[in-house]
Amino acid sequence: MATPHPLLCPKGWEESTEKAVFLLREFYHTMAADGVEVGSSVPERGWGDVRIFLIYAMAMFIINWGVRFALVMPLGKLLLRRQGKPAKKSHVEKFSQAAMEALFYGVFMVMGYRLIPKQEFAWPSSQWWAYKQQSGPSYMTNDIICFYIGYCARYVQGGISVLMEHKRKDFLEMQIHHWVTAVLVGISYIDDWMKVGVIVMLLLDPADVPLHTAKMFKYVSESGTAGSKKRTVNQFFADRIFESFAVVFLVTRIVFLPYVVYSATFEARALIVPSVPYHTCILLLWIIQGLQIYWMSLIVKAVYNMILKGGIEDIRSDSEDEDEGEKPKKE
């Protein structure tokens, strides 16, 4: 009988499930700050970690769509009703999409800020690379390992979920961003670049929380009639939250993130021997930075329109109001 592939080995899945639960338990102790000491280990970087990644990705996919259908979409239908008429399907889908994005980014942002800044390697930036001068793989705390695998799993499930969601204007850019980030996290995990990797994670998440929250208020505003309290109040909150998003985006992705890219491109060269995985990570980092610059141009455009028109527009969503195949009824 042929030996099954290591990824498909039933005993391997049993062991990986136990380890996935163990890592989550270690991560919980850090988040709860309950005084339980979290252990350290050398990441396996083998088929076991691939199985843990798949377990986390499947769990997040189920949570994403389960919460969406059970809670968020019914809420969207309620909030987006137009003068007693049912909310449009496309509007409910966009509202639900924004709500789940805000939830996932928000949860990972909070976890990241509780976990990463207190790490000894967080600053100065030379600590992101100094350990590479030591022989052999480096130890990482189990909570960091859990967060790292979970972060990659989140982006992969997000890249798949985007294919099932309402198509946005920047669909291609979002797919590039999701998969480039997932590949970057994967390579940095395999080749032991996790310390700088978590710094990048810390900078990428915060801006998306106010962005998607502003979208939710914008969609609710659009469901109200012109001049109504519903439209005026929700438009006000959408504008103020978008303004906070623009500031956070500018600080984290246009000011701080380029320093990380600079450090990886130049500072690291004095401390390590460049390799193919290193050059690949540098390329992917520059692609991600290029996307941030592109999105910053959209933000500037949106702010300009907000000043002229008195309200922010959803520049990253499909502008089509009618559902696909939905036709106006004849009187």
N, C-alpha and C positions, 0 to 999 in steps of 0.2 A: 504493500500500500504506500502511495506517495505521501511524503511528509507535507503537511499543510504549510502554507506561507506563514512566517512568523506573525504577520499582522492579523491572520485569521485564526490563529491558535486559540481554542476555547479556554485553555488554562491561562494563556496570556491575557485574555480579556478579563478573566476573573481576578488575576493579580493586579491588572491595571485599574480595574474598578475599585479595588480596595485601596490602591495608592491614590487614586483621584479623590476618594473620600478622605483619606488621611491628609492630603495636601489642603483640602478645603477646611478640615478641622484645625490645622495649623494656622491657616489664613484667618479663620474666625477668631482664634485667640488673640491675634494681632489687632484685628478690628475692634474686638470687645475690650482690649486692654485689661484683661482679667488676671494679669500677673503670671500666667502660664508661660514658661520659657519655650520659645520656638526653636526647633533644631535646625541644623545646617546639613547640607549634603552636596555632593557633586551631581549635577543634572545628568540623567542617564543618556539623553540624546540618542535614543534608539527607538525600536518599535514600541516599547512600552510607553514612551512619551507621546508617540504618534497616536496610540490608542486613547491615552488620557485627553489629548487634544480633541479627538473625535467625540469622546464622551461629553466634554464641555461644550463643543460646538452644537451637538445634537440637543443638549439640555437647553442652551440659550435659544436655539431655533424654536423649540417647543414653547419656552417661556414667552418669547417674542410674539408668536402667533396666537398662543393661548390667551395671554392677557389682552391682546389686541381684539380678538373676537368676543371674549367674555366681558370685558370691561370698557375698553377704550372706544370701540365702534358704537356700542349703545349710547355712551356718553356723547359722542360726536353727533349722532342722530338727534339727540335731545337738544344740544346746544346750537346746532346748525339749521334748525327748523326755520322756515321763512314764512312768517305771518300765518302760522298754523299748518303750512304745507310741509310735506316730508322733505328732509334734506336731500340734496343731490348726492348720488352715489360717489361721484368723483371727489366731491368736497369732503365727504366722510372719510374716504380713503386717504386723502392728503392730510387731514387732521389727525387721523390715527397713525399715519406714518411719522408725522412730526412728533406726536406724543411719545411714541416708542423710542424714537431717536433721542429725544430729550431725557427719557428715563434711563436708557442704557449709558449714554454719555455721562449723565449726572452721577449714576451709581459708580462707574469706573473712575470718574474724576474724584469723588469723595474718597474712594478706597485708595487711589493713588496718592492723594495728598496726606492721608493718614499713614501710609506705608513708606513712601520713598524719601521725603525730606530728612527723616531721622537716620537714614543709612549713612554710615561713615564715608562712603564713596560719593555722596551726593555733591560735595563741593570741597575743594576747588576742582576744576575740570581735569587737571592732571591725574586725579584719582580715577577717572573713567578709564584710563589707559595703563597706569603704572603696574597693575597686577599682571599685565600681559608679559612683563619682563621676567616673571617667575616661571619656573619649569612646571609642566603639568597643568591640568585643568584646575580652575578655582572653585572653592566652595561658595554656595549661595544659600541664604536662609530659605526654608521651605515655603514661607509665605511669598517671597519674591518669585520663586519657581511657579507657584500656583497662579500668581497674578500674571506672570509672563505668558504661560500657556493659555490662560483664560483670555488674555487680551488678543492673542492671535486668533483664538476660536471665535471671539466676538466679531472680528473683522471678516472672517470667512463666512460666518452665518449672515452677516450684514450684506456681503457681496452677493450671496445667493438670494437673500430676501429682496434686494433691490430689483431683481428680475421679476418678482411677483407683485411689485408695488406700482402705484401710479407713476408713469414715466415723467421725469423732470427734464428741464431744459439742459441741465448739465449731467445727463445720465452717463455719457461717456467719461467725463472727468471724474464722476463719483466712482465708477467702476475701476478706473485706473488708480484712484486714490485708495480704494478698499484693497485691491489685490496687490498693489505695490507695497502698501503697509504690511499686509499679511506676509508677503514674501520676505520683506525686510526683517520683520520680527522673527520669522522662521530661521533665516540664515544667521541672524545675530545670536539666536539661541543655540544653534548647532555649533557655531564657531566661537562661542564664548565671548560675545560682545554685549552681555546682558546689562552691564552697569550703565553704559551710555544709552542702551535701549530703553531702560525705564525712564531716563530723563526725557527722551523724545516723547514717550507716552504721556508723561506729566504735562507736556506743553501742547499736545494735540487735542486733548479732550475738553478743556474748559470753555472754549469759544462756542462749541456746538450746543451747549445747554441753553444759553440765552437765544441763540439763533432759532432753534426749533420751538422754543417757548414763544418767541415773537410770532412765528408762523401760526401757531395755534390761535393766538389772539387775533391775528389778521384774518384767519378763516372765519372765526366767529363774528368779527366785525362785518365781513362781507355778506353775512347772512341776514344782517339787519337792514331795514329800509333807510334811505337817505335821510339824514337829520335825526334819526332815532337815537335814544339813549344807548341802546345796545351797540349801535355802530360807533357812536362817538367815544364811549368809554373804552371799548375794546381796541379801537384804533389808537387811542391815547397810550394804552399800555403796550400795544405792539410797537409803537414808535419809540417809547422810552426803553423798552427791553432791547430793541434793535440797536439803539445808541450804545447801550452797555456792551452788547455783542461786538460792535465795531471797535470799541476800546480794547476789550479783552483780546480780540483777534489780532489787533495791531501789536499789542504788547507781547503776547505769547508766540505768535507765528511769524511776525515781521521783524521783531526786535530780538527776542530770546532764541528762537529756533535757528536763525542764521548763525548765531554764535556756536551752537552745537554742531552745525554743518561745518563751520570754519574749524572748530577744534578737531573734528573727525578727519577733515581733509589735510590740515597742516600740523596742528599740535601733536596728533597721534603719531605722525611719521618720525618724530624725534624719540619716541619711546617704544615703537614696535617695528617689526619687519613686515612690510605690506605683503599681502597675499591675494589670491583670486577672490576669496570671500570678502576680504576687506574692500577691494576695489568695487565689488558688486554692491556692497552696502553703501559705499560713497555715492555711486551712481543713483541708487534708489533714493538716497537722502536728497540729492539734488533734484530729482524728479518731484518728490514731495514738496520741496521748497518752491519749485517752479509753479506747482498747483496753487500754493498759498498766495503767490504773487498774482496769479490770474484771478483768484477769488477776491483778493484785495481790490483789484480793479473793478470787480462787480459791486463790491461794497461801496466804493467811492461813487460809482454810478447810482447806486440805490440812495445814498445820502443826498446826492445832487437832486434826484427826482423827488425825494422827500421834502427838500427845501422848496422846490418849485410847486409841487402838487399838494403839499400838506399832509402826506401820508406815505408810509413805506409800502413798496410793492414786493410781492413774492417773486424775486428775480430768479430763483432756482427751481421753480415749479412750472409745469405745463400751464400755459395761459388759456388753454381751452376750457370753457366753462361747462360744455355739454359732455355727458358721458359718451363713450364710444357706442355708436349705434342708437343713441337716444335722439329722437326727433321731436320737435315741437308739435304739440297736438293741434289739429285744426279745430277752430270754433264751430 
